[in-house]
Amino acid sequence: WIAFGSGLCTAGIISQLSDVRIVPDQVICVEINPKARSACEYANPKTATFPGVTFLYHDIDQVPPDWLRTIASRVTLLIMTTPCSDMSKLSLMEPRNERDRFRQEAGLCRPGLKGPKGRLMVKALEHMEVLYSVNPDIVTIMENVDYKDLKEDFEFTCAKMTVKPVILNSANYSMTHRKRAWWLRGMDGLDADLVIPPDFRGDPQACMDHGRTVEV
């Protein structure tokens, strides 16, 4: 397996797959943030039945295309969870500080795929195309925020992935409201109209610390 972006989301995907005995010979991750690397390693330690995670490269810009071509035939799963901040609508909320206010007034909020974080998705998609040029049978899971309103960027992403995403909202199964787009390439036959039962969340008090309650 290969993962571009190896924070909590990638760590969770790898962990969930290994829990159901879907285990590769090797997991190669690319992540520049040392805290994110530590989180991924902590969530997916090497055991007798799981190989752990290996960080051969930290910077996605430094991953050689020739190396990708060399290993492509052995890759079965590609995970891409690059940063979402340049597509997130949170930057449009009331400024928290002067830096936020400056960015809003300067028109620097939500630059999309042209931003410093958004371009990392573009780079990941370029690497994906290199892998698929050698091995078209790779399964790809890519996650990010729902940015359909950034029409040009969203359509570009869908075209590169060759599929439209499944949109899931964590409010359907947790105590937070957080829409996420999941592009699933190479999973033919998956029902895109996933329905989560409305009572799946259970008791909201269960997520609170002892002595604290939440009003709903």
Disulfide bonds with the S-S distance in Angstrom:
none
